[in-house]
Amino acid sequence: MHDQVLYRKYRPSNWQEVIGQEHIVSVLSQSIEHGTFSHAYLFTGSRGTGKTSVARIFAKALGTNPEDIMEIDAASNRGIDDIRALREAVRVLPFSSAFKVYIIDEVHMLSRDAFNALLKTLEEPPAHCIFILATTELDKVPETILSRCQVFSFRKPTERLLVKEVEKLATAEGMTIDADSAALVAFLGDGSFRDTLSILQKVFSAAHGRVITRELTESVTGAPSLKVIHELYNALIARDIDAAYQTLARAEAHHTDMMLLAQLLLDTMRLSLMYRYSPGMREEIEADHSEQYIDIIKRGAVESTDTISSRGIVALITAIERIAYASIPTLPLELAFIEMTGAETIAN
């Protein structure tokens, strides 16, 4: 069942299979249909959003055969000599297609001299060549290059969209995954289709049966359990800083990733605030999560307007920013809990 990694097995191969980038698919497909396509494109967006896949589909839709599609990794071919070789190669006519398509990934990695050499090619490209540049760091691409390209920004898929993909692929692979597991995999995927499917692959590999539970997913990914989130919520709602610290210490003893814990707690608090202040979204939130998780969300929404609040959200965001370089990983969260519960004010 798993002889091929999921992100390759389910990589989109036509416009209909591209998910979450309808604004780009519409423009590109119509440009081919009406013969108004450009000679140079730049696709920008975070990792795993489909830039290379869409570039390949675009080339295929142009009628370009595989031998006339050239993929170049600019991270490994970033020097001026590499681009000079490219400039020589583009003069050669296609083998069996109307066009040669050059897909240059991670184009922001090119050196300054290489960019200057590429610019000359983009200014006067051969009629048979189309360039598709891809980058995760648009700010590192010179303005002179951008001005010669049609720029398309790829959106990060929403967590809801990733959940649907996880559930669909689990079914396609003959597995059953519960709502909380799918939500956790999507959350950990952090807006990347590729990363989400890589995590799902790990979970599949660890599943001895065909049912994937939240507990299994937590075990495989090292994510904090709902029990920890529940205990922290109870402590914060009760303004019991001692209980919050003890829960945090137990989580650390079990080698819980503090960044993940903070991010999951932040996501849960966000849902509590949405549940509290947006009655119109309650049904949607309830449909997306298990009863156990909804109970946690509701408690925060109903029982505490002080700690589970916008002020608490800001305290957690600050903690997340500090965890990455904190010498004591739990310290930013400990400080956030003091802020959220008003422990220092009470002590004084």
N, C-alpha and C positions, 0 to 999 in steps of 0.2 A: 504493500500500500504506500510506503514512504520511500520508494527507490529514487525519487526525485524530490529535491527540496521544493517546498510549497511556493515560494515566491517566483521560482522559475516555471513550475508546473502551471501556475495560474496567472502568469504574466499576460496582460492583454495583448491580443494579436490583431485586433481590428477596432474601429471606432466604437462599435457597440459595447465592447468590453471595458472601455476606459471609464473609470468611476470617479466622480467628484470633480471632473475638469470639463464639464459641459460647455463652459464659456470658451474654452480653447478649441475643443473638438468641433464646435459649430463653425468657428471662423476658418480653421484650417481645412476642414472637409469641403466647405463651400468655395474656398479659394481654388482648390483643385478642380472642383466641378465647373467653375466659371473661368478657369485658366488665368486667375489673377494672383497666383502665388509669387512669392518673392524669391530672390536669390540667396538671402541670408536671414536667419532667424536666431534669436537668443531666448532660450528657455531658462527661467530662473525660478527657484523655489527650494524649500528644504529637502533633505534627503528622503528618498523613498516615496516621492509624490508622483512619479510616473514620467519624468522628463525624457529619459532615454527610451522608454517604451513608446511614448507618443512620437518621438523622432523616428523610430523604426517603422511605426505604422504609417506615418506621413510619407516616408520614403517608399514604402510598399504601395501606398495609394497612388503615388505618382507613376507606378508601373516599373519601378527600379528593381532589377534583379539583385540577388544577394552579392554577386561578384562586383557589382557597381556601388555597393554601400560600404563606405570605409568608416570604421569607428576608431577614434584616436583618444587615448587617455592623456590629457595634457599634464597630469601629475607626473607621468613617466616620460613624456616627450615635450618638455617645456622650453627647450633651448632654441636659439635662432637657427641652428643647423637643421633641427627637426622641421621647422616651418619653411625653411628654404627648400628642403626635400619635398614638402607638401606643395609648394608653389610650382615645382617642376612637374610633380605628378598630376596636378589639376589640368595641365595642358593636354594630357593624353585623353583621347576620346573614350567614352564608355565602351565596355566590352560588348554588351548585348542590350543596352537600355537607352532610352532617350536622354537620361540624366545620370550623372554621378553625384551621389549624396555623401557629403562628409559630415559625420557626427563627431564633434570635439567635446568630450566630457571634461568637467572640472576646468573649464577654460580660464578661470581666474588664476590658475597656477602658472600660466605662461610668464616668462620673463618679459621685461620691458622691451628688449630688442625683438623678442619673438612676437609680441603684440604689434610692434611697428611693421614687422615683415608681413604679418597676417593682414594688417590694415590695407596694405597695397593690393593684396589679392581680393579683399572685399570691395575695394574701390573700383576695380576693373576685373570682375570675375568672368571666366569663360562662360559662354551661353549655356554650356552643357553641365555646369556645376551648381549645386545648391549646398549651402553650408548651414548646419544646425549646431549652434554652440549651446552648451548647457553649463549652468553654474549654481552653486549653493550660496555664493557670496557675490552678489551683484555689485556691491560697492567697490570691489577690487578690479572690476572690468573698466578699462578706460572709456571715457565719454566718446572718444573718436570711434571706438568699436561699436558702442551702443547706437550711435547715430546712423550706422550703416545697416542695422538689423531691425527687423520687426521683433519687438520684445513681448514675450508672453509670461505672465506670472502664474505659477502653479500654486493652487491653494492646498494648505494642509487639510486632509480629510478630518471631518468632525469625529468625535468619539462615537457618536451614534452610528455614523456610516461605517466605522471600523467594526463596531459590534455586529452589525448586520453581515459584514464580510466574514467575520470569524464564525458566526453561526452558520452561514451558507457553506463555507468551506468544510466545517466540521461535518455537516450533513453529507456533503459530497465525498468525504473521506470515510463515511460509515461510522462516524463518532457522534456521541450526544454530549453537548456541553451546556451546563446550566447558565442562567442569566448572569449570575455574579462572576462566574469564571470568564465568560465572554467579555464582560465589562472590564475585568481586571486586565485581561490580555490587551484589550483595546487601549486602556489607560497607559499601560506600560509601553505600548507601541509608539506613544508620543507623536501622533500625527504622521507616522510613516507607514505606508502599506508594507514595505519590505521588512521593517523591524517588527511590525505586528505579526506577520506571517512567520518570521524567524522564531519569535517567542512561541507562537502556536505550534511550530514544528517540535520544539523542545518538549512542550506539554504532551503532544501526541506520542512522542518517543517514550515518555515516562508512564503513559497510561497503559496498564496491563490489560484492562478491560476496554470497553467501548464507551464508558461513561466518564466524563471529566467533571470533577467537582472543584469548588473553590479551594478546598483544603489541598488538593493535589496541585492546583495552579500556584498556590502560595508556596508550597514546598519546592516546586521546580524553579520558580522565579526568585525566591527569597523575599517576596513581598510580605508586608505586615499582614497579620490576620485580621478579620473583622472583629474578633474578640478584643484585640488590642485597641482598635478604633473605638469600640463600644466602651471599654474601660476608661479610655481617655475622655470620652464624651461625658461619662458619668461623673468623673472627677472634676472636669471643667464646669459642668452645669452646677455641681455642688460647691464649686469654688474650693475644692479640697486639693491644695497644692501638694500635700504629702502623698495622697493617692496618685496624683498625676506623675509625680517623680518616681514613685515605686513602680508604676506601670512602665514608665520609660526605661527604668533600670532593668526590669525583666526583659523588655524587648531587646535591649542592648546585649544582655547576657545570652540571648538566643541568636545573636549576630544579625539582627534586623538592620537593614539599610536605612539609616536615619533620613536620608534624602527622600527615599520612597515613602517612609512613614509620614514625613512632613507634607509631601505632595498629596498623599491619600487623605490625610486629615484636612488639608486645605480644600480638596475637591468635595469632601463630605460636608464641610462647613458651608461651602458655596451652595450646595444643593439644599441645605437647611434654610439658608437665607432666601433662595428662590422659592422654596415651598412656603415660607412665611409671608413673603411680600408679593408673590404672584400666584394667586389662586387658580388662574387660568392654566398654569403649567403643572399643577399637582397631578392631574391624571396622567400626563406624559411622563413625569418623574416616576410615578408608581408603576407604570407599565414597563419601565426600563430596568427595574431592579427587583431583587427578591424581597420577600416580606421581612426577613431579618434586617436587611440593610435599610429598608424603608422605615422600620421602627426606630433605627438610629437617627435617620434624617428627621423624622417627625419630632423626636425628643428635642433635638437641637432647635427646631423651628418653634416649638410650643413652650418648652420649659425654661428657656434661657435667652433673654434678649440682651443680656449683659456680656457674657463670655462668648457665646456663639453669635457674633455680631460683626459689623464692618470693622470695628476696632480690632477684634480678634483676627479677622482676615488679614489686616495690614501687619499685625504682629507676626503672623505665620509667614507671610511673604518675605518679611525682613529676615526671619529665621532661615528660610530656604536660600536666600541670597548669601547667608553667612556660613551655612553648613559646609559648603565645598572647600573652604579654606580654614575651618575651625580646627584647632589642635585637639579639642575634645568634641567629637561629633554631636553629643547630646546637648552641649551647652547652649547653642542658639535656641533649641526647643525649650530648654529649661527657663531661659530668659523670657521667651514668648509666653510661657504658661504663667510666669509671674505677672507679666503685663496684662494678660487676659483675665486673670482672677483678681487682680488688684491686691496681691498678697503683700506687697511692700506697704501699701497704704493701710491695710488692716493691721500689719505688725507695728506700724508707727502710731 
